[in-house]
């Protein structure tokens, strides 16, 4: 059959249905493939032809920021009109409600986008810079004001908007405080993994040091000395006849728990004898107690660090020292001085530890995590070995002890495996990968302590407790 010559002019020729010639033109269908694309109310239409079609996320975000402020302006106009109508008569408020309804219809497409929603949140962030915004009263007032300035349409309650805004402000303040405290009190390395740099950061944090160079260490020494001199004043008299009962009880119970040779060593300790003498006399000053506390620490530390010594005696001396420190701190009248003393008291054991060259290299500012772990296990068994202290420094020390990572790489010729592991561990990229995987899998793999077994020390330590607490 010959090709229809009219095909070139008429694509809707009814005879085409009888034309079977190969290559014959096929008339295009006039039916709509997706009718929803031409319905202005459909999502497909809005996606292709709507007000936000072709917009990027960033563009929608910018529009969302603008929407927040234009809404607030319209809401403020409504507030003014409502008051004006009440005093002078008129019906301008109703007109503005109609304007709000029209604006809401126009803004609906941007409100439906993720970028638009994010923009409205970002637009409100500058309000956090208002003085007092970080208090509950300020958060409630700002939230209530933001709610009050939201435009309303007929049938809506501005009072309800105000109450909801105030509640949201208070809830946001509470949530922010909870999250901030949680982050602050957790290990400082949630996703980056432990390595030399992060171990050094943990040491600096425990000492509240701006840096671990010579100037930073000297500043820590001045702060501790200043706090101790302020709290251990010779002018502060402690009446042991009325306030020494707990101290006397600690001395007696410490001796009872020791074997005969340990009792003899404990009661014969010079610092313990000084305390007993002051208890008999009935009074002592804070300066004398401070000297006794330092002596107790040094002697207890020596016992705990000496091979073959009676560690129970060392623990008993440490316990007596804590009782002495409690007595000193309780007699500091000025709250700021008491707080400074408490912080210095907590830093003192770490300060004494870094005096050891095997633990801290004062020239490079590097902590040896492995040796710090060994040190803490000797002087603070309960905090380190039994897990009583979960601070970042203790976590870094546990990582160093388990992985045997010090502050210097092994010689690659004789210890190639350790050399490779050292440099892998000090890679921020591998540390981040290991830390992230560890955090992700920790809830379903409670056995993970330092990350995946395959990644070992590359990941952040104790991932599960970090997420649980």
Secondary structure, 3 states (H helix, E strand, C coil): CCCCHHHHCCCCCHHHHHCCCCCCCCCCCCCCCCHHHHCCCCHHHHHHHCCCCCCCHHHHHHHHHHHHHHHHHHHHHHHHHHHHHHHHCCCHHHHHHHHHHHHHHHHHHHHCCHHHHHHHHHHHHHHHHCCCCCCHHHHHHHHHHHHHCCCCCCCCCHHHHHHHHHHHHHHHHHHHHHHHHHHHHCCCCCCCCCCHHHHHHHHHHHCCCCCCCHHHHHHHHHHHHHHHHHHCCCCCEEEHHHHCHHHHHHHHHHHHCCCHHHHHHHHCCHHHHHHHHHHHHCEEEHHHHHHHHHHHHHHHHHHHHCCCCCHHHHHHHHHHHHHHHHHHHHCCCCHHHHHHHHHHHHHHHHHHHCCCCCCEECCCCEECHHHHHHHHHHHCHHHHCCCCCCCHHHHHHHHHHHHCCCCCCCCCCCCHHHHHHHHHHCCHHHHHHHHHHHHHHHCCCCCCCCCCCCCHHHCCCCHHHHHHC
